[in-house]
Amino acid sequence: MWNPKCTALLMLALVKTAIGVTVSVSATASHPIPTTLYIAFFKGDKCLKISVVEMVDYMENCFKIVLSNWSHQASSSAALTAWAAVNGAGISVIKESVPVSSALPNALHVTIPTGKTGQVGFSNSGYNNGIKVTSGSTYTASFYYRFPTSSSFSGNAVIALQSTSGQIYGSTTVTLSGSQTSWKQVTVTFTPTSSPSSLNNLFSITLDGAAASGQSINFAMMSLFPPTFKNRPNGMRLDIANALANMGPGFFRLPGGNNLEGGSAATRWQWNATVGPLVSRPGRMGDWGYVNTDGLGLLDYLNWCEDLNMEPIMAVWAGYSLDGSSVAAGNLQPYVQQAIDQINFVVGSPTSSAPAALRSSLGHPAPFKLNYVEIGNEVSLTHRTFLQLTHFLATTYTSTSLSPSPNFYDVHVYNTPTWFAQNAFYYDTIARDGRKYFEGEYAAISTNSGNLYGTPAQGRLTYPTMQSAAGEAAFMTGLERNSDIVFAASYAPLLGHITANQWTPNLLAFDAGSVYLSTSYHVQKLFSANRGDNYISSTLPSKTGTLFWSIAEKTSTNQLIIKISNTAANADTVTFSLPFSNVASTGTLQLLTGSATGSNTPSNPNLFAPVTSTISTGKTFTYNPPAVSVSVITISLSGSTAPVTTTSTSPTTTTTTTPTTTAGGAIQTQYGQCGGTGYTGPTACASPYKCTYSNEYYSQCL
């Protein structure tokens, strides 16, 4: 429960009078900003790669369901979730005597009753009850079939997309032969001729009831794909993939955290069960209440990284699962070997490595790029598997960075918008001792610090708000300022269905027809698309304030990029003093702002979106960031950009100066860091500047 006094203090802080601040910008680039700083983080396979039918395959006693942690037994009615008989057909899920593969032992058994006329068969209502039908788009359907008993039957099956009332939007036919008693795969394409507004549509497979009277047919491994990203078979859903591509993420953390660990050792993610033909992938019970088909597997992840030019951060299992179980020390070796094989699948040579030869046989003979391997998820540095894997990887893959390790750490934090703003200086306090940090999961998820994981009535966010996005942006300005040690950061989770989810908020929400871009998505895109190449030091924001900024240069376009987050409930004023010559008199402003508690939702998906305009700039200019806003200002420097160097340029010239040295070593010129907690660099400032401790952990020559 809120304390009334605390609430009053909070409101007073939010509506404080803006007094303005002047920001002096350094002429020297402090450090490069890693291209991997902003990334995407993935948690499961039912969003990004998605066949539009409810069940892609029939796994051992596992059928996709929502909001349940249990799989359904064959022959139970629950096994037919989303499947329905058409025109009186008999349908059931059976344990096949001759399974389509060892991975998929079950099948859909369909019986055509006698005395039926018209089309008879079965239908599927789509993933979470919805299928989008688009006129002119080519849909690819695939299934396996066999007749349990040979017959003389030969007839056409109609594969269609239709309304629940039977209106056909698009269809094709294929001949099924009663003599086909072994499994045969059928793949067909068809193009709908209309686009219904409703998502309440069906995918159906039917036969002429009179011609097929009395026949029984078994079906397995069914899928229906609309056009995919870059037209890859078994590819990514186009609208979601495009939304992620538009962010320009630097790298991709795979296969997720909890997804890697599994609810138990038996249901952990195993790379070798996720590659090869879909019919060979057994799937498993996921960690978020549904079955993971693993239709999106390791090779699919890696192709996705190449398609978007993302750097993969790949995790390997570390010997423990979400149920708290841990592999005994004497039983670790098979799991260590599986991790080694996983890495070899990615980077090994096909001539000397069986996993690499498998990769080559699947169409990618060349090794993938892999510079980062993460051992486990939220793992103890003293865990046995971690120690064994670290030893092997460090001696075998010398160019691969290990995370976590004595020099690489993965930090996860979910908290309130206020916490993120107040912790914009979190990494400023950390010593520069060679360690690097990966902010592997972060998001503002609640307004109630006393009950972060409560209900919406208790402050939990259903969708990101403008307030939460502004708080995250404030934190991200600190990530940029400290990107000399923070090499990557990822908002999490990435995706959530609007009605079938176990966690909120998510970066992107989706249903069968649309993807909804949140306020946090827009902030991530603003920061990623305007990352810049080098960080430029400047006057620091107040640690207790509500206005935050980060400044970078983009060398390829000779531009200065200023990112500003105002988390207060009132507008503020900030004046920037730039030391460069030939600063353009106008710049481009991208502004995201609006009601603090507002969100982009399915009913109002475009309430928040960045608005681009032109503003007056120059060597000195003033900007008034609106209340609860995120701003990105881009200014052309016309040839006066700063070099990346420990030396400095004069605030009024573009001539690079060489500082003198003393017995104590190098000295810093204006705006250079000269002290603070953990700082070990030069502490002397060139005259007339003095080392000013603006806070205890970061001081500059001013």
Helices and strands as residue ranges (DSSP letters): H 4-14, E 21-32, E 38-41, G 77-80, E 83-86, E 90-95, E 106-111, E 119-124, E 139-146, E 154-163, E 168-177, E 184-190, E 201-208, E 216-225, G 229-231, H 238-247, E 251-254, H 258-261, G 265-267, G 271-273, G 278-280, E 284-285, E 291-292, H 298-308, E 311-316, G 329-331, H 333-347, H 354-361, E 372-375, H 384-396, E 401-403, E 408-415, H 417-422, G 426-429, E 436-444, G 456-458, H 466-481, E 486-491, E 495-497, E 508-510, E 515-517, H 519-529, E 534-538, E 547-554, E 559-566, E 574-577, E 586-593, E 611-616, E 620-623, E 629-636, E 661-662, E 665-668, E 673-675, E 684-685, E 691-695, E 698-701
